[in-house]
Amino acid sequence: MPTDNPYAALLEKLDLRTKVRLLTGETAFTLWGEEGIGLAPMAFSDGPTGVRGLKFTGGEKVALFPNATVLASAWNEETAREVGGMLAEEAERQQIHVVLGPTINLHRTPLGGRLFEQYSEDPLLTGKLASAYVKGLQDKGVGACLKHLVANESETLRNYMDSRLSERALREVYLLPFEIAVEESNPWSIMAAYNDVNGVAATEQQHVNNEVLKGEWGWDGLLMSDWFATKTSAPAALGGLDLVMPGPDGPWGEALVRDVESGTVPETVVDEHVTRLLRLAERVGALGEHRQWPATSTAPDAPERRAQLRRLATDGMVVLANNGALPLAADAGTVALVGRHGVETVCMGGGSAQVNPPYQVSIAEGLREAIGDRLTVVDGVEVRERPVAADPQWLRDPETGEPGVQVRHYDADGELLGEGHTDGASVSVGWDDDFPRPVEKVTIAARVAEAGRVQLGALGVGAWTIAVDGEQVASSTLVAEGYDPGESMLKPPSFTEEVELAEGALVEATVTLVRSEPRPAPNGEVNQLSHLIASGMGVKSLVARPVAARAEETIAAAVEAARTADVAVVVVGLTEEQETEALDKHTLALPGEQDALVAAVAEAARRTVVVVNAATPVLMPWAHLVDAVVVVGLPGQEGGHAVADALLGVREPAGRLVTSYPAADGDAPAWDVEPTDLALEYTDGTFIGYRGFAAGHAKAPAWWFGHGLGYATWDYDAAQVSGKGAEGAPRVEVTVRNTGERDSREVVQVYLQPAEADEPVRLVGWAAAEVAPGDSATVTVECDARLWRRWDEQAGKWATLGEGGELLVARGLGDVRHRLAL
């Protein structure tokens, strides 16, 4: 090791096997400690919308934040920094050293299943918000982890697919958010993605990991793998990967020891990885003098936390259209709230972003609290295609009577490994267990709180039997269908039977794990992921849901309620079936008969407001029929209260879109998520999202990136280039005047349209002002010099854009107010 390595003395105390052991996790979310050098075990937690802790399902009650697109729609770096600080407090309460976030991949195609936990389609907006978020976390000594490096913009066959893109697109678009965050906030860790990039696994990327990240950028943090992403020993170790997750098994261990002993991997490479691990440990207080965790902290349901989450959610909501229907006046009369998403509001997406919140407020609950008896609530059409775990409020533990279920785990000999209560109806098996022997069988038992006819069944790989009051009523053997072990957690197979249940009936579900022979992956390999899929691991859930009414009956009831109310609020949206890790969408159309519901209500109602409970673009064929449209995203545990505040004007929903909304399926610069022969070509190059729309590479979007009305109107009285900033980029001054009747926040956006025909328009800066009615403010936008670069592929280095072009001063590219020649 170099003599200037501050950890050289510690490394000398470790033999090769100990060093290698430290480079693979000890469990699903923890790392090994080493007492001899003062290294404490470290704990990681997923964290895009909350710090879940060490359990994938269940676990501690933690705060559920608004999702990333809601937070990003505020276009506010201070908001992002505040969120980072709040997440650090959540982490400290659980003694978590590193939060696995933010997710800063881009919204390349609107079909991406994981867009909800990513900020935007723009690299500058994403990078600046990520930098602020990282600062908020790390200012309090909790490590951030940027993910996923790199070109990981879709989920289909994510473990096997190859993202193919030019070096120019890689540098100018997909690496840029990482570059900005590394330069401005120095994140202490980064996560390498599942996919290959131009034929090389992200965990083995000599070019990205060693040459760019650790070389050109001089980044000194720790590069970890995504969970189960590492495929090899020597190529990954030589390709810049520092840590394999999860543990305790993986491709390193003895294999990496042999690679070092044979000379395939120099021991100095292992030492460099351990050095980065020790540096992370020192930064988060796990090396030498260990950090002292706070004795007290803000509870996830404390009044202070409730108020913060409510405000953050409202600030990111986007008013797409408003013909004077919003905000609802205090004396607006009666309101008919219609839609499944109104009574079962979706507050978070699926996958590693899920947490176990203390409560979730539906829109119906929030509006009821705000306007009382003036509200009528009507359920909507079915919005799901697959069964879901039973509502724990409908179940009671047969021993304690608490809402939820009783769970027992057994080994292969039938010996009880553990039992207890869970306030959900799901349990994960084989993922984050801490039993002394493998689980072979699980039982889930509960008493029914209300009588009714229900769909009764189960979710999860295994051989199932369902009994009611001791009599078997259903059975099925469910097997994994896909090639991603994440599907066993996020899209497990299911079955249901229609059953009449009496109040107090005892329902018992038993699942025995089905372990099959590993089948080859799509690339023909039988690998670690193949064995995981064959292991039977995954989520196991009891399904019990009232049989839904027919769509025609539901729509008729909604129409009747809308006809007699002064205003109808229809809530539509997506669920975790579409907005989730491990799966992509196939359409932007709302599921079920939601479009028909909106059209029918709009025809009957005096005024119709549509609330879109979805984080990502949806089609709105009814937009011209309604009076207002508000996108509320996945608003977190305070969602219903935040939506009520937005609709009633208690707080302005001043958000701006972070993704362009296509007008029809297929009308986007990039669409496909399905790789061909495991390759996904990034044919849009540097013309991602709004850049491609503006260049005519797709039909104009229904709603442009940056669009959002708030509750005021604005004049842009003057705009000028007022000099240059520290890095030589222009400084733009804009005078805006609030011509509305309410205090409002305006986000002034500046775009560069280069003179070169082959260069896309791009966001180069933004700034906001809060202005009273009739008043004016001068807003200064400091443009970012990094957007005046282009990657010269022939020379292999950055070059400066040519002279000329113009700056567009806009409220989104669909509403340009000034053009300033350069």
Secondary structure as UniProt FT lines:
FT   TURN            3..4
FT   TURN            6..7
FT   HELIX           8..12
FT   HELIX           16..22
FT   HELIX           35..37
FT   STRAND          43..46
FT   TURN            48..49
FT   HELIX           68..72
FT   TURN            73..74
FT   HELIX           77..93
FT   TURN            94..95
FT   STRAND          98..100
FT   TURN            110..111
FT   TURN            113..114
FT   HELIX           115..117
FT   HELIX           123..138
FT   TURN            139..141
FT   STRAND          143..149
FT   TURN            156..160
FT   STRAND          162..164
FT   HELIX           167..169
FT   HELIX           170..174
FT   HELIX           176..185
FT   STRAND          189..192
FT   STRAND          196..197
FT   TURN            198..199
FT   STRAND          200..201
FT   HELIX           202..204
FT   HELIX           206..216
FT   STRAND          222..225
FT   TURN            227..228
FT   HELIX           234..238
FT   TURN            239..240
FT   STRAND          243..244
FT   HELIX           254..262
FT   HELIX           267..283
FT   TURN            284..285
FT   TURN            300..301
FT   HELIX           303..315
FT   STRAND          318..322
FT   TURN            330..331
FT   STRAND          335..338
FT   HELIX           340..343
FT   HELIX           351..353
FT   HELIX           363..371
FT   HELIX           372..374
FT   STRAND          375..378
FT   HELIX           392..394
FT   STRAND          395..396
FT   TURN            398..400
FT   STRAND          405..410
FT   TURN            412..413
FT   STRAND          416..422
FT   STRAND          426..429
FT   STRAND          441..448
FT   STRAND          452..459
FT   STRAND          462..468
FT   TURN            469..470
FT   STRAND          471..478
FT   HELIX           485..490
FT   STRAND          494..501
FT   TURN            503..504
FT   STRAND          506..512
FT   TURN            522..523
FT   HELIX           528..534
FT   TURN            535..536
FT   STRAND          538..546
FT   HELIX           551..564
FT   STRAND          567..573
FT   TURN            576..578
FT   TURN            581..582
FT   TURN            592..593
FT   HELIX           594..604
FT   STRAND          608..613
FT   TURN            621..622
FT   HELIX           623..625
FT   STRAND          628..631
FT   TURN            637..638
FT   HELIX           639..648
FT   TURN            665..666
FT   TURN            677..678
FT   STRAND          679..681
FT   TURN            683..686
FT   HELIX           690..694
FT   TURN            695..696
FT   TURN            705..706
FT   TURN            710..711
FT   STRAND          714..724
FT   TURN            726..727
FT   STRAND          730..738
FT   STRAND          744..753
FT   TURN            757..758
FT   STRAND          762..771
FT   TURN            773..774
FT   STRAND          776..782
FT   HELIX           785..788
FT   STRAND          789..792
FT   TURN            793..796
FT   STRAND          797..800
FT   STRAND          806..810
FT   TURN            813..814
FT   STRAND          816..821
//
